[in-house]
Amino acid sequence: MIGDEMDPLAPAILFLASVLFVGLFVEVCSPREQPMTWHERYVKDSCERCERDGNECCVYIPEGP
């Protein structure tokens, strides 16, 4: 054991394994953006239309179930 030389590919393999581990960790643990509900899309679209016409947001619908 003492005096044995390390395999020259060991650092490259260790680096590749760590990059893959970190990349997988980031992909799995990053928060996902939730898609908008129909209610949110409707209000957003209606408010944009009202604002284009020069009015304040003219739609108010209480959130559905």
Backbone as numpy.savetxt, mean C-alpha at the origin, in Angstrom:
# Nx Ny Nz CAx CAy CAz Cx Cy Cz
38.19 -27.04 11.79 37.39 -25.86 11.79 38.24 -24.60 11.79
39.20 -24.54 12.67 40.04 -23.35 12.71 40.94 -23.38 11.48
40.97 -22.30 10.76 41.78 -22.22 9.57 41.03 -22.58 8.30
39.79 -23.09 8.43 39.01 -23.40 7.24 38.61 -22.09 6.57
38.69 -22.10 5.26 38.30 -20.90 4.53 36.79 -20.91 4.29
36.20 -19.73 4.30 34.78 -19.59 4.07 34.50 -19.73 2.58
33.37 -20.32 2.26 32.97 -20.46 0.87 32.84 -19.07 0.26
33.43 -18.81 -0.91 33.37 -17.46 -1.49 31.96 -17.02 -1.87
31.02 -17.95 -2.02 29.65 -17.58 -2.36 28.79 -17.29 -1.12
29.28 -17.59 0.05 28.49 -17.42 1.27 28.01 -15.98 1.46
28.86 -14.96 1.33 28.35 -13.59 1.50 27.27 -13.23 0.47
27.43 -13.68 -0.76 26.44 -13.38 -1.79 25.12 -14.07 -1.48
25.18 -15.30 -1.02 23.96 -16.04 -0.68 23.28 -15.39 0.52
24.07 -15.01 1.52 23.50 -14.34 2.70 22.86 -13.01 2.31
23.50 -12.24 1.44 22.95 -10.97 1.00 21.64 -11.19 0.24
21.62 -12.13 -0.68 20.41 -12.42 -1.45 19.27 -12.87 -0.54
19.58 -13.73 0.42 18.54 -14.20 1.35 17.99 -13.04 2.18
18.87 -12.14 2.61 18.39 -11.02 3.43 17.55 -10.05 2.59
17.94 -9.80 1.33 17.16 -8.93 0.47 15.78 -9.53 0.20
15.74 -10.83 -0.06 14.45 -11.49 -0.28 13.58 -11.45 0.96
14.18 -11.67 2.13 13.42 -11.65 3.38 12.85 -10.26 3.64
13.66 -9.22 3.49 13.19 -7.85 3.74 12.12 -7.46 2.72
12.32 -7.82 1.45 11.32 -7.51 0.44 10.00 -8.19 0.70
10.04 -9.46 1.08 8.82 -10.19 1.41 8.15 -9.60 2.64
8.95 -9.22 3.65 8.40 -8.63 4.86 7.68 -7.32 4.55
8.29 -6.48 3.72 7.68 -5.20 3.36 6.40 -5.43 2.57
6.41 -6.37 1.64 5.23 -6.64 0.82 4.07 -7.15 1.67
4.34 -8.05 2.58 3.28 -8.67 3.38 2.77 -7.72 4.46
3.65 -6.94 5.06 3.26 -6.12 6.21 2.85 -4.69 5.87
2.98 -4.26 4.63 2.59 -2.89 4.30 1.07 -2.78 4.29
0.55 -1.66 4.78 -0.91 -1.51 4.84 -1.50 -1.38 3.44
-2.63 -1.96 3.28 -3.33 -1.91 1.99 -4.34 -0.77 2.01
-4.47 -0.09 0.88 -5.47 0.97 0.77 -6.82 0.31 0.47
-7.80 0.63 1.28 -9.13 0.06 1.10 -9.83 0.73 -0.07
-10.51 -0.04 -0.90 -11.25 0.58 -2.00 -12.41 1.41 -1.45
-12.78 2.44 -2.20 -13.87 3.31 -1.77 -15.20 2.56 -1.86
-16.09 2.84 -0.92 -17.43 2.26 -0.97 -18.25 3.03 -1.98
-19.40 2.48 -2.34 -20.26 3.18 -3.31 -20.66 4.54 -2.76
-20.88 4.62 -1.46 -21.29 5.87 -0.82 -20.18 6.92 -0.96
-18.95 6.54 -0.67 -17.83 7.46 -0.77 -17.61 7.92 -2.21
-17.72 6.99 -3.16 -17.56 7.36 -4.57 -18.67 8.31 -5.02
-19.91 8.03 -4.61 -21.04 8.86 -5.01 -20.88 10.29 -4.48
-20.54 10.41 -3.20 -20.39 11.73 -2.60 -19.22 12.47 -3.24
-18.10 11.78 -3.44 -16.92 12.40 -4.05 -17.25 12.90 -5.46
-17.89 12.06 -6.27 -18.24 12.46 -7.63 -19.22 13.63 -7.63
-20.22 13.58 -6.76 -21.21 14.65 -6.70 -20.59 15.95 -6.23
-19.71 15.89 -5.23 -19.05 17.10 -4.74 -18.16 17.70 -5.81
-17.44 16.85 -6.55 -16.60 17.38 -7.62 -17.44 18.07 -8.68
-18.59 17.49 -9.00 -19.48 18.10 -10.00 -20.00 19.45 -9.50
-20.42 19.51 -8.24 -20.92 20.77 -7.68 -19.82 21.82 -7.64
-18.60 21.43 -7.27 -17.50 22.39 -7.19 -17.13 22.90 -8.57
-17.23 22.06 -9.58 -16.96 22.52 -10.95 -17.99 23.57 -11.38
-19.22 23.43 -10.86 -20.28 24.39 -11.18 -20.19 25.64 -10.32
-19.23 25.69 -9.38 -19.04 26.87 -8.56 -19.79 26.83 -7.24
-20.32 25.70 -6.86 -21.04 25.57 -5.59 -20.20 24.79 -4.59
-20.60 24.91 -3.32 -19.97 24.05 -2.32 -20.51 22.64 -2.52
-19.96 21.71 -1.78 -20.43 20.33 -1.88 -21.91 20.29 -1.57
-22.71 19.87 -2.53 -24.17 19.98 -2.39 -24.84 18.65 -2.10
-24.09 17.64 -1.75 -24.65 16.32 -1.50 -24.38 15.92 -0.07
-25.38 15.53 0.61 -25.18 14.93 1.93 -26.09 13.73 2.04
-25.50 12.58 2.17 -26.26 11.36 2.38 -25.63 10.67 3.57
-26.41 10.37 4.59 -25.82 9.67 5.73 -25.22 8.34 5.27
-24.13 7.97 5.92 -23.45 6.73 5.53 -24.40 5.55 5.65
-24.34 4.69 4.66 -25.19 3.50 4.65 -24.73 2.47 5.66
-25.30 1.29 5.57 -24.97 0.23 6.56 -23.55 -0.20 6.56
